[in-house]
């Protein structure tokens, strides 16, 4: 039996249940608004299902195995065997627990959940097609809508993900065996996180990058530490080369062919090819044009600092709305969108949005670099604390990297920070809070930090900027 098209109404319609969408839906419901969330795939979006969470699970698992097998200097001797199938099973369990948790949170907050694919009919109506034969569709009218359809990996010509040996990042997170040779196209954060993960799992990894270094646009001294560590893990880099095609190799594997801007060609033997050259917005099938919404030349939906599109009543959050394309930024945008819809005086504030790269070592940044502060008209003062002077870092066996704080010399206000080293993704939160609340170097330096911890390095960096550091030489 085919279910006919029925029409219902809602105050707030949210399309997409990723970290931007489900957060927007929950907050809108908390504001007392009748809220409906439509999701065509899985609650939690790409982040929980095919990105942030599964990647960190594999990073943790591979890191644990590598640490155990390389701790002779501590007196620990081990030769761990990795059961990749079991690791993937554990990873999937973590994902399932979180995605089911998102669904339960939505229901507990009174969000109406609909499974299906939404497409705009006009500026105040969508049609939702339900999956499965004979499931039919329904029409939803709305007063406000939030587009939160996310992004997907970019596919480059000649490297279709349909090929078994060509991986997207999602494929790399589901592989139950480790390839002997992995070619990685793209040296951005996704490429580098997975390159180091698979190197620790025993693969011979080759990274192809068209630019002259990895991790654009991070600062040179930050990138250098990550690149050096990757090379120690056996990762091979080839810069200034772009992937042109692949072919079958006589040894049963494949050849990854590259070409420089000058036309010089090279080939590298691989068994799998991971394409990680960025992500693109998901708007196909959404019918944004029917609602009068225009996208930019890259397909992103343009919004203002209150998440509003050019069409009254329609908002967009998360990756579909463009940079910074971070899950936590999407959640913040979702909250702002819901509060704006509810009539609250909410707006986005980008100055304190941190970013993290879960390489080895990790990178955490927030706010301005020294160069950016100078360009913005500040007279920046910079303080640093190297981890090789940190007692806690020494006890972990990882002393590479540093904490850097950038502040305004005249007022002492913290403008930003860059951290590269162990637990940088956690440590950057303190600097982000300092930027958000308008804290000064004195505020950070005068805050008593637990000893011995890595967080003490943040305090010492603030002291260093003031010329009063105790455990590192002052500038």
Backbone torsions as a table, in degrees:
resi	resn	phi	psi	omega
1	UNK	NA	134.8	177.1
2	UNK	-92.8	125.6	178.7
3	UNK	-77.0	128.5	-178.0
4	UNK	-72.7	168.0	179.2
5	UNK	-77.7	121.6	177.3
6	UNK	-114.3	155.2	-177.8
7	UNK	-118.6	129.9	175.6
8	UNK	-133.3	170.5	-179.6
9	UNK	-128.2	156.7	177.7
10	UNK	-149.9	152.6	177.3
11	UNK	-72.8	-47.7	-177.7
12	UNK	-124.2	122.6	175.1
13	UNK	-108.2	125.7	176.4
14	UNK	-114.1	126.8	-178.9
15	UNK	-107.6	108.5	-179.7
16	UNK	109.9	125.1	-174.6
17	UNK	-108.3	37.3	173.0
18	UNK	-80.4	-168.5	-176.7
19	UNK	-63.6	-21.4	173.3
20	UNK	-83.6	-45.9	-174.8
21	UNK	-69.9	-49.9	-175.9
22	UNK	-68.8	-32.2	176.9
23	UNK	-67.3	-42.0	176.6
24	UNK	-60.1	-42.9	-178.4
25	UNK	-64.6	-45.8	-179.6
26	UNK	-63.8	-45.1	-179.5
27	UNK	-65.6	-38.8	177.7
28	UNK	-61.7	-42.0	177.9
29	UNK	-64.8	-38.5	177.6
30	UNK	-64.5	-26.5	177.8
31	UNK	-81.0	2.4	177.3
32	UNK	86.9	14.9	-178.6
33	UNK	-95.7	139.8	174.8
34	UNK	-68.6	114.9	-169.1
35	UNK	-124.3	134.7	178.1
36	UNK	-123.1	131.1	-179.9
37	UNK	-114.7	124.3	179.6
38	UNK	-109.1	127.7	179.5
39	UNK	-135.6	130.2	-176.8
40	UNK	-93.7	-13.5	-172.6
41	UNK	-125.6	-89.4	-176.0
42	UNK	-139.7	139.7	177.9
43	UNK	-63.3	138.4	-176.6
44	UNK	104.0	-15.8	176.0
45	UNK	64.9	-162.7	-178.5
46	UNK	-62.4	-36.2	-176.5
47	UNK	-58.1	-55.4	-176.6
48	UNK	-75.1	-30.3	-172.3
49	UNK	-98.5	-35.2	-172.2
50	UNK	-136.4	16.7	-174.4
51	UNK	-145.8	-103.9	-170.9
52	UNK	-49.6	-55.2	-173.1
53	UNK	-72.7	-53.0	179.6
54	UNK	-61.5	-34.8	179.5
55	UNK	-66.3	-39.8	179.9
56	UNK	-69.9	-30.2	175.7
57	UNK	-63.7	-46.2	179.2
58	UNK	-69.3	-35.0	176.4
59	UNK	-62.0	-41.9	179.1
60	UNK	-66.5	-46.5	-178.8
61	UNK	-63.0	-46.6	179.9
62	UNK	-66.2	-37.4	179.5
63	UNK	-65.5	-39.5	179.1
64	UNK	-63.5	-44.5	179.4
65	UNK	-63.6	-42.4	-178.6
66	UNK	-67.5	-41.3	179.7
67	UNK	-61.8	-45.6	-178.1
68	UNK	-62.7	-34.2	-178.2
69	UNK	-85.8	-2.8	-176.9
70	UNK	-134.6	42.6	-177.6
71	UNK	-119.3	26.7	-179.8
72	UNK	-60.1	-31.8	-179.1
73	UNK	-64.8	-19.4	175.5
74	UNK	-93.7	-2.8	-175.9
75	UNK	89.4	11.1	179.4
76	UNK	-101.6	122.7	-178.7
77	UNK	-119.3	119.1	-177.8
78	UNK	-154.1	154.5	175.4
79	UNK	-132.8	75.9	-173.0
80	UNK	-67.6	142.4	174.8
81	UNK	-103.2	131.8	-178.7
82	UNK	-99.6	121.7	172.8
83	UNK	-93.8	95.6	-172.5
84	UNK	-63.8	-36.7	178.2
85	UNK	-61.7	-41.5	178.9
86	UNK	-67.8	-38.1	178.9
87	UNK	-63.5	-42.0	178.2
88	UNK	-65.3	-38.6	178.2
89	UNK	-62.1	-42.8	177.5
90	UNK	-64.1	-44.9	177.7
91	UNK	-57.3	-45.3	-180.0
92	UNK	-63.3	-34.1	178.1
93	UNK	-65.6	-40.2	176.6
94	UNK	-62.3	-45.3	180.0
95	UNK	-61.5	-46.5	-178.7
96	UNK	-60.8	-40.2	-179.6
97	UNK	-63.8	-42.1	-178.5
98	UNK	-72.1	-42.8	-178.9
99	UNK	-66.3	-38.8	176.7
100	UNK	-67.3	-31.7	176.8
101	UNK	-65.4	-38.8	177.5
102	UNK	-62.0	-45.0	179.7
103	UNK	-60.7	-43.6	-179.6
104	UNK	-65.8	-39.0	179.2
105	UNK	-64.0	-40.8	178.6
106	UNK	-61.7	-47.5	-179.1
107	UNK	-64.3	-40.7	-178.2
108	UNK	-64.7	-27.4	179.5
109	UNK	-92.5	4.3	175.5
110	UNK	85.2	18.7	177.6
111	UNK	-79.4	133.2	174.8
112	UNK	-81.3	124.4	-176.6
113	UNK	-105.2	132.5	177.1
114	UNK	-130.1	128.6	176.4
115	UNK	-94.6	124.9	-178.9
116	UNK	159.1	178.5	-178.5
117	UNK	-109.3	121.1	-176.5
118	UNK	-93.1	142.5	172.9
119	UNK	-142.1	140.5	-177.4
120	UNK	-71.1	135.9	171.0
121	UNK	-93.1	-43.8	175.3
122	UNK	-155.8	-162.8	-172.8
123	UNK	-76.0	-4.1	176.9
124	UNK	-140.4	20.7	-179.4
125	UNK	-145.7	141.4	171.1
126	UNK	-128.9	156.1	170.4
127	UNK	-111.1	132.7	-179.5
128	UNK	-109.9	115.7	177.0
129	UNK	-91.0	124.7	-178.8
130	UNK	-87.5	141.6	-178.9
131	UNK	-70.8	154.6	177.8
132	UNK	95.2	145.0	-178.3
133	UNK	-64.6	132.3	177.0
134	UNK	78.2	9.3	-177.4
135	UNK	-83.4	-16.9	175.3
136	UNK	71.1	-157.8	-177.6
137	UNK	-149.6	170.7	174.7
138	UNK	-142.4	156.9	179.9
139	UNK	-109.3	133.9	179.8
140	UNK	-119.4	127.7	170.6
141	UNK	-98.5	149.0	-176.4
142	UNK	-142.7	157.9	173.2
143	UNK	-93.2	-36.2	178.0
144	UNK	-137.5	146.7	177.5
145	UNK	-132.8	147.6	175.1
146	UNK	-124.0	116.2	176.7
147	UNK	-85.9	121.6	-178.4
148	UNK	-141.9	52.4	-172.2
149	UNK	-87.1	-3.1	170.7
150	UNK	74.9	-152.8	-176.0
151	UNK	-143.9	169.2	177.1
152	UNK	-136.6	161.1	178.3
153	UNK	-61.5	141.1	176.1
154	UNK	-75.6	134.0	177.2
155	UNK	-103.3	131.1	-178.6
156	UNK	-101.2	151.3	-177.0
157	UNK	-54.7	133.7	178.0
158	UNK	86.2	-5.5	-179.6
159	UNK	-126.8	66.2	-177.9
160	UNK	-74.2	135.6	-179.1
161	UNK	-66.9	-14.2	177.7
162	UNK	-66.4	-23.3	177.0
163	UNK	-70.5	135.0	-176.5
164	UNK	-61.0	-31.7	-175.7
165	UNK	-92.8	-1.3	176.6
166	UNK	-106.1	118.4	-175.3
167	UNK	-102.9	141.0	158.9
168	UNK	-89.0	174.3	177.2
169	UNK	-60.8	-35.2	179.0
170	UNK	-64.1	-39.7	177.8
171	UNK	-63.0	-40.9	-179.1
172	UNK	-64.1	-26.0	-179.2
173	UNK	-87.3	-5.2	179.9
174	UNK	-114.7	-1.9	-176.2
175	UNK	-67.7	128.5	-179.7
176	UNK	-96.7	5.4	171.9
177	UNK	-136.3	154.5	179.9
178	UNK	-98.6	122.6	178.7
179	UNK	-67.8	148.6	176.9
180	UNK	-64.6	-40.0	-178.3
181	UNK	-131.5	124.5	-179.5
182	UNK	-119.2	122.6	173.1
183	UNK	-96.8	130.4	-179.3
184	UNK	-115.0	119.3	178.3
185	UNK	-97.3	105.5	-178.6
186	UNK	117.9	122.7	-179.1
187	UNK	-106.9	29.2	174.7
188	UNK	-79.2	-166.1	-173.6
189	UNK	-66.8	-37.2	179.8
190	UNK	-68.4	-46.5	178.7
191	UNK	-59.7	-42.6	-177.3
192	UNK	-73.4	-37.4	177.1
193	UNK	-61.7	-45.2	-178.2
194	UNK	-75.8	-30.2	176.6
195	UNK	-62.4	-46.7	-179.4
196	UNK	-70.5	-34.5	177.8
197	UNK	-61.3	-50.1	-177.8
198	UNK	-72.3	-28.7	174.3
199	UNK	-63.4	-40.4	178.7
200	UNK	-68.9	-25.1	177.9
201	UNK	-83.8	-3.5	173.9
202	UNK	110.5	1.0	179.6
203	UNK	-79.7	148.8	169.2
204	UNK	-85.3	113.9	-170.6
205	UNK	-108.6	131.3	175.3
206	UNK	-120.7	123.6	-179.4
207	UNK	-105.1	126.7	177.2
208	UNK	-107.0	124.3	-178.4
209	UNK	-136.7	128.9	-178.3
210	UNK	-69.7	-30.5	178.8
211	UNK	-79.1	-178.5	-176.1
212	UNK	-93.3	6.3	177.1
213	UNK	-164.2	171.0	177.3
214	UNK	-82.9	168.6	165.5
215	UNK	52.6	46.0	170.7
216	UNK	-64.7	133.5	12.3
217	UNK	-111.7	32.9	179.7
218	UNK	-66.3	157.5	-176.3
219	UNK	-67.3	152.8	-173.0
220	UNK	-58.4	-43.4	-176.6
221	UNK	-70.3	-24.5	174.9
222	UNK	-73.5	-50.1	-178.9
223	UNK	-61.7	-37.8	-175.9
224	UNK	-59.6	-40.8	-179.1
225	UNK	-66.0	-42.5	179.3
226	UNK	-67.4	-42.3	-179.7
227	UNK	-64.6	-42.0	180.0
228	UNK	-62.0	-41.9	179.5
229	UNK	-65.7	-40.8	178.7
230	UNK	-62.1	-40.4	178.3
231	UNK	-64.7	-35.6	175.9
232	UNK	-63.6	-30.6	177.7
233	UNK	-79.4	-4.8	178.7
234	UNK	100.4	3.9	178.9
235	UNK	-71.8	131.7	-179.9
236	UNK	-104.7	133.7	-177.0
237	UNK	-113.7	142.2	173.5
238	UNK	-134.2	108.4	-175.6
239	UNK	-98.4	158.1	179.9
240	UNK	73.7	18.7	-179.4
241	UNK	-125.7	139.9	175.6
242	UNK	-115.3	143.7	179.1
243	UNK	-69.4	128.8	-177.2
244	UNK	-107.6	-40.5	179.5
245	UNK	-169.4	175.6	173.8
246	UNK	-131.4	158.9	176.0
247	UNK	-147.7	160.5	177.1
248	UNK	-73.2	142.4	-178.2
249	UNK	-104.3	153.4	-179.8
250	UNK	-59.2	-26.0	-177.4
251	UNK	-81.2	2.7	-179.5
252	UNK	96.1	-11.5	175.7
253	UNK	-93.2	-144.3	-177.4
254	UNK	-136.5	159.3	173.1
255	UNK	-110.8	125.8	175.4
256	UNK	-95.2	113.1	-176.7
257	UNK	-94.8	138.3	179.7
258	UNK	-130.2	165.0	179.3
259	UNK	-147.8	139.7	176.5
260	UNK	-88.3	172.4	177.6
261	UNK	-64.1	-24.7	179.1
262	UNK	-85.4	-1.2	177.8
263	UNK	92.2	5.0	178.5
264	UNK	-74.3	133.1	-175.2
265	UNK	-111.1	146.1	176.6
266	UNK	-141.5	162.8	178.7
267	UNK	-139.0	144.2	-178.4
268	UNK	-133.7	132.9	179.1
269	UNK	-75.3	129.4	-179.2
270	UNK	-143.4	164.7	172.3
271	UNK	-109.7	-29.6	174.5
272	UNK	-136.2	151.5	178.3
273	UNK	-124.1	115.9	176.5
274	UNK	-95.4	119.7	177.5
275	UNK	-98.2	114.7	-177.7
276	UNK	-135.7	70.4	-175.5
277	UNK	-108.3	14.9	178.2
278	UNK	124.1	-176.6	-177.2
279	UNK	-131.4	154.3	-178.9
280	UNK	-127.1	151.0	-176.4
281	UNK	-67.6	148.8	177.1
282	UNK	-99.4	103.2	176.3
283	UNK	-131.2	-6.5	179.8
284	UNK	-64.5	135.8	-178.2
285	UNK	82.9	-8.1	-177.4
286	UNK	-82.6	-21.3	178.0
287	UNK	65.0	38.6	-177.0
288	UNK	-60.8	-30.5	178.7
289	UNK	-62.6	-32.1	178.6
290	UNK	-64.2	-25.6	179.1
291	UNK	-93.6	-0.8	-179.3
292	UNK	84.9	12.8	-178.8
293	UNK	-88.4	131.3	177.8
294	UNK	-105.7	146.6	176.6
295	UNK	-109.9	161.1	178.6
296	UNK	-79.6	-174.0	-174.4
297	UNK	-69.2	-11.4	176.5
298	UNK	-103.6	0.7	176.9
299	UNK	94.4	1.5	-179.1
300	UNK	-81.1	147.8	176.4
301	UNK	-84.4	124.1	-176.6
302	UNK	-82.2	137.9	-178.6
303	UNK	-137.4	166.7	175.2
304	UNK	-101.1	-170.3	-175.8
305	UNK	-74.8	2.7	173.7
306	UNK	-116.2	19.7	177.2
307	UNK	67.4	12.3	-176.9
308	UNK	-83.3	137.4	171.5
309	UNK	-84.0	-177.0	179.0
310	UNK	-72.8	-11.8	179.7
311	UNK	-98.5	122.1	-177.3
312	UNK	-58.0	132.5	177.7
313	UNK	90.1	-9.0	-179.3
314	UNK	-113.1	126.7	179.9
315	UNK	-114.1	164.4	173.5
316	UNK	-141.9	137.9	-178.6
317	UNK	-137.6	160.1	176.3
318	UNK	79.7	-158.0	-173.4
319	UNK	-58.7	-33.5	-178.1
320	UNK	-63.7	-20.2	179.2
321	UNK	-96.6	6.3	174.9
322	UNK	92.5	-164.3	-174.6
323	UNK	-55.1	147.1	13.9
324	UNK	-88.9	0.6	176.9
325	UNK	51.9	53.1	177.9
326	UNK	-126.0	141.5	-175.9
327	UNK	-60.0	-43.1	-178.1
328	UNK	-70.3	-30.3	174.0
329	UNK	-67.8	-38.7	178.0
330	UNK	-61.1	-42.8	179.2
331	UNK	-63.1	-42.6	176.5
332	UNK	-61.2	-42.2	177.9
333	UNK	-64.4	-37.0	178.0
334	UNK	-62.6	-42.0	177.7
335	UNK	-64.1	-44.7	179.5
336	UNK	-60.9	-44.9	-179.5
337	UNK	-58.6	-47.2	-178.5
338	UNK	-63.7	-41.0	-178.0
339	UNK	-71.7	-35.6	175.4
340	UNK	-63.7	-43.9	178.3
341	UNK	-60.1	-36.9	-179.3
342	UNK	-79.0	-1.0	178.5
343	UNK	90.6	11.0	178.6
344	UNK	-80.4	153.6	179.4
345	UNK	-82.6	56.0	-176.1
346	UNK	-92.9	150.8	176.8
347	UNK	-159.6	157.0	-179.7
348	UNK	-77.8	143.1	175.2
349	UNK	-130.2	103.7	-172.3
350	UNK	-83.3	-9.2	-171.1
351	UNK	-67.7	-21.5	-176.4
352	UNK	-120.5	32.9	176.5
353	UNK	-91.8	110.2	-178.7
354	UNK	-77.5	161.8	174.3
355	UNK	-133.5	149.1	-180.0
356	UNK	-139.0	146.1	173.6
357	UNK	-122.9	124.6	-172.5
358	UNK	-95.2	50.8	173.6
359	UNK	-83.2	-169.3	173.6
360	UNK	-123.7	107.1	-2.1
361	UNK	-78.2	169.6	-179.6
362	UNK	-75.1	161.8	173.6
363	UNK	-123.8	137.7	173.1
364	UNK	-136.5	130.1	179.8
365	UNK	-136.6	156.6	174.0
366	UNK	-158.8	148.3	174.9
367	UNK	66.6	-145.5	-172.0
368	UNK	-95.0	147.7	166.1
369	UNK	-82.8	173.6	177.9
370	UNK	-60.6	-43.2	-179.3
371	UNK	-64.8	-41.3	179.8
372	UNK	-66.7	-37.9	177.9
373	UNK	-64.9	-40.7	177.8
374	UNK	-63.6	-43.7	179.1
375	UNK	-63.8	-29.5	-178.4
376	UNK	-82.1	-0.4	176.3
377	UNK	97.3	4.5	176.6
378	UNK	-84.3	161.9	169.8
379	UNK	-104.0	88.7	-169.4
380	UNK	-74.7	144.5	170.6
381	UNK	-120.2	140.4	-172.7
382	UNK	-124.8	138.0	174.2
383	UNK	-125.4	144.4	-179.9
384	UNK	-134.7	149.5	171.2
385	UNK	-133.7	114.8	179.2
386	UNK	-77.5	142.9	-179.9
387	UNK	-69.7	-18.4	177.5
388	UNK	-73.5	-2.7	173.1
389	UNK	-108.2	6.5	-179.8
390	UNK	-97.1	123.6	178.9
391	UNK	-61.0	-40.6	-179.4
392	UNK	-67.1	-39.7	177.8
393	UNK	-61.1	-39.8	179.0
394	UNK	-61.7	-37.5	-177.8
395	UNK	-74.1	-12.9	175.0
396	UNK	-91.1	-14.6	-176.3
397	UNK	83.9	7.1	-178.7
398	UNK	-127.2	103.2	-175.2
399	UNK	-116.2	8.7	178.8
400	UNK	-75.0	148.8	173.5
401	UNK	100.0	-172.5	-174.3
402	UNK	-164.1	166.7	168.6
403	UNK	-110.8	131.7	177.2
404	UNK	-126.5	132.3	177.2
405	UNK	-118.8	135.2	178.7
406	UNK	-112.5	130.1	-178.8
407	UNK	-139.3	166.3	175.4
408	UNK	-83.7	125.1	-174.0
409	UNK	-62.6	-38.9	-175.3
410	UNK	-71.0	-45.3	-174.7
411	UNK	-100.6	-20.6	-176.5
412	UNK	82.1	-1.1	-179.7
413	UNK	-62.9	133.7	178.5
414	UNK	-73.8	126.5	-177.6
415	UNK	-104.2	-22.2	-178.4
416	UNK	175.8	180.0	178.9
417	UNK	-163.1	153.3	177.2
418	UNK	-134.1	128.4	179.9
419	UNK	-128.3	132.4	171.6
420	UNK	-132.9	122.7	-176.0
421	UNK	153.9	-176.2	179.1
422	UNK	-59.8	134.9	177.2
423	UNK	60.6	26.4	179.5
424	UNK	-59.6	-34.4	-179.8
425	UNK	-63.7	-28.4	176.7
426	UNK	-84.8	-42.7	-174.9
427	UNK	-66.0	-28.8	-175.7
428	UNK	-66.4	-18.8	-178.8
429	UNK	-61.1	-37.0	179.8
430	UNK	-65.0	-41.4	178.9
431	UNK	-67.9	-39.0	177.7
432	UNK	-60.7	-42.2	177.6
433	UNK	-62.4	-40.4	179.3
434	UNK	-61.6	-43.0	179.0
435	UNK	-66.0	-44.7	-176.7
436	UNK	-62.1	-43.1	-173.7
437	UNK	-91.0	0.0	-179.6
438	UNK	72.6	34.8	179.8
439	UNK	-73.0	155.3	177.7
440	UNK	-103.0	170.4	175.3
441	UNK	-58.5	-38.7	179.2
442	UNK	-63.2	-38.8	178.5
443	UNK	-59.9	-45.7	-178.5
444	UNK	-69.1	-44.4	-177.7
445	UNK	-66.4	-33.5	-177.3
446	UNK	-82.9	-7.8	177.0
447	UNK	-79.2	120.2	-178.0
448	UNK	-70.5	123.9	-179.7
449	UNK	-104.1	143.0	179.9
450	UNK	-61.8	140.6	176.6
451	UNK	-117.3	140.1	-6.4
452	UNK	-92.9	127.8	177.7
453	UNK	-141.2	160.1	173.9
454	UNK	-67.6	-28.9	-177.6
455	UNK	-63.2	-22.0	176.3
456	UNK	-59.0	-26.1	-179.4
457	UNK	-65.3	-29.4	176.7
458	UNK	-67.1	-44.9	177.1
459	UNK	-60.7	-44.6	-178.7
460	UNK	-65.5	-36.1	177.9
461	UNK	-64.1	-40.0	177.1
462	UNK	-64.6	-42.2	176.9
463	UNK	-62.6	-39.6	-179.8
464	UNK	-62.8	-38.3	178.4
465	UNK	-64.5	-26.8	179.1
466	UNK	-91.9	-0.1	-178.8
467	UNK	75.5	21.8	-174.5
468	UNK	-128.3	23.3	-179.4
469	UNK	-66.6	144.6	178.9
470	UNK	-97.3	-40.1	-169.8
471	UNK	-105.8	13.6	170.0
472	UNK	-149.2	157.8	-179.0
473	UNK	-69.7	136.2	179.0
474	UNK	-79.3	150.2	-178.0
475	UNK	-72.8	NA	NA
